């Protein structure tokens, strides 16, 4: 795994990472990342429906095959939807083996650019109460917690109780 992380870091230094629109051909990789990274993962159908709706579905991929890293390998993604003058973040995920390398910040920069281009006033999201890493990311991007949704998330595969969601917002 350390070599894969080094490959990704090398790709980032060589500008081989790109953020682009998600395509149907990406879904096998996206679903695999989702099932390995999320406590309660989306099903493939949810991603397929997101692609057919007016959602912005974007991926970060490695577009170089240097050092054994596959061409167009998806390593992270986000899905957002526009509602009136607001942007709602539905999903932000980096592959577990590549977490902690700045991909979340790349995704957040892309999300804010989408909101800016569309002249949206606010961005909202929900995050699991126990997901401190994601909460830290959102706080660094100037989101603030505005509410709690009790027992919002369904239990993880381990059969835990339903988990609260913290609602975050950022004004633009």
TATA-V322734 format. One record per residue. RES is the residue in one small letter. PSI is psi in degrees with one decimal (999 if undefined). D_FIRST is the distance of its C-alpha to the first C-alpha in Angstrom with 1 decimal. Layout:
BEGIN
RES;PSI;D_FIRST + RES;PSI;D_FIRST
END
This chain:
BEGIN
x;-35.8;0.0 + x;-38.0;3.8 + x;-37.5;5.4 + x;-40.9;5.1 + x;-42.8;6.4 + x;-38.4;8.7 + x;-42.2;9.8 + x;-42.5;10.8 + x;-41.7;12.5 + x;-43.7;14.2 + x;-40.6;15.3 + x;-42.2;16.7 + x;-29.5;18.6 + x;10.0;19.9 + x;33.9;21.1 + x;-4.0;19.2 + x;137.1;18.4 + x;150.6;21.4 + x;126.4;22.9 + x;169.0;25.1 + x;140.2;26.9 + x;141.9;25.2 + x;162.0;26.6 + x;-37.5;27.2 + x;-18.6;24.9 + x;-14.5;21.9 + x;-33.2;22.7 + x;-45.0;20.6 + x;-42.2;17.4 + x;-45.7;18.9 + x;-37.7;19.9 + x;-43.5;16.6 + x;-47.0;15.0 + x;-45.5;18.2 + x;-24.9;18.1 + x;-19.1;14.7 + x;-23.7;15.5 + x;143.0;19.2 + x;-33.5;21.4 + x;81.1;24.0 + x;150.4;22.6 + x;150.0;25.0 + x;161.0;26.1 + x;-38.9;25.9 + x;-37.1;29.6 + x;-40.2;29.2 + x;-41.5;27.0 + x;-44.1;29.6 + x;-37.2;32.4 + x;-36.5;30.8 + x;-26.8;30.8 + x;-14.0;34.5 + x;-178.6;35.6 + x;40.9;36.2 + x;155.6;32.8 + x;114.0;30.5 + x;116.3;27.2 + x;150.4;24.7 + x;155.5;21.1 + x;127.8;18.9 + x;164.4;17.5 + x;114.6;16.2 + x;20.3;19.4 + x;150.2;18.4 + x;24.8;16.8 + x;148.1;16.3 + x;31.8;13.5 + x;5.0;12.6 + x;127.2;12.1 + x;146.8;14.7 + x;137.1;18.0 + x;40.0;18.7 + x;120.7;15.4 + x;130.2;16.0 + x;-11.7;13.6 + x;162.9;16.4 + x;163.6;20.1 + x;154.9;23.4 + x;127.6;26.7 + x;154.4;29.9 + x;147.4;33.5 + x;129.8;36.7 + x;110.4;39.6 + x;-110.9;42.8 + x;24.6;41.9 + x;152.8;38.7 + x;132.1;35.0 + x;122.6;33.1 + x;120.5;29.4 + x;-30.9;28.4 + x;130.7;24.6 + x;115.9;21.9 + x;136.1;18.3 + x;144.3;14.9 + x;136.4;12.0 + x;-39.7;10.5 + x;-11.0;6.9 + x;9.6;9.1 + x;148.8;11.8 + x;9.1;13.4 + x;9.7;13.4 + x;2.4;16.9 + x;-37.0;16.7 + x;-38.6;19.1 + x;-37.4;21.5 + x;-42.8;21.4 + x;-43.3;22.3 + x;-39.9;25.0 + x;-41.0;26.5 + x;-42.3;26.8 + x;-45.2;28.4 + x;-33.7;30.9 + x;-41.0;31.8 + x;-47.6;32.6 + x;-41.4;34.8 + x;-47.3;36.4 + x;-34.9;37.3 + x;1.3;38.8 + x;45.6;40.7 + x;150.1;39.5 + x;-31.4;40.7 + x;155.9;38.0 + x;133.4;34.5 + x;156.0;33.8 + x;161.6;30.9 + x;144.2;30.3 + x;142.4;27.4 + x;138.6;26.9 + x;-30.8;28.6 + x;-1.3;25.6 + x;78.0;23.1 + x;-33.9;23.4 + x;-47.6;20.5 + x;-40.2;22.1 + x;-42.3;25.5 + x;-41.2;24.6 + x;-48.1;23.4 + x;-38.0;26.7 + x;-39.2;28.8 + x;-27.7;27.4 + x;20.4;28.6 + x;28.3;32.0 + x;155.3;32.1 + x;146.7;34.2 + x;130.8;34.5 + x;-13.8;37.8 + x;169.8;37.9 + x;131.2;36.4 + x;108.8;36.4 + x;132.8;36.9 + x;41.2;35.0 + x;-44.7;33.7 + x;137.4;30.4 + x;160.0;30.6 + x;150.9;28.9 + x;176.9;25.3 + x;-23.8;24.6 + x;-2.8;25.1 + x;19.8;28.7 + x;168.2;29.0 + x;163.1;32.1 + x;144.9;32.2 + x;143.7;30.6 + x;154.2;32.5 + x;137.7;31.5 + x;130.6;32.1 + x;126.9;33.7 + x;151.8;32.9 + x;149.1;34.9 + x;128.9;35.1 + x;145.5;38.3 + x;999;38.3
END
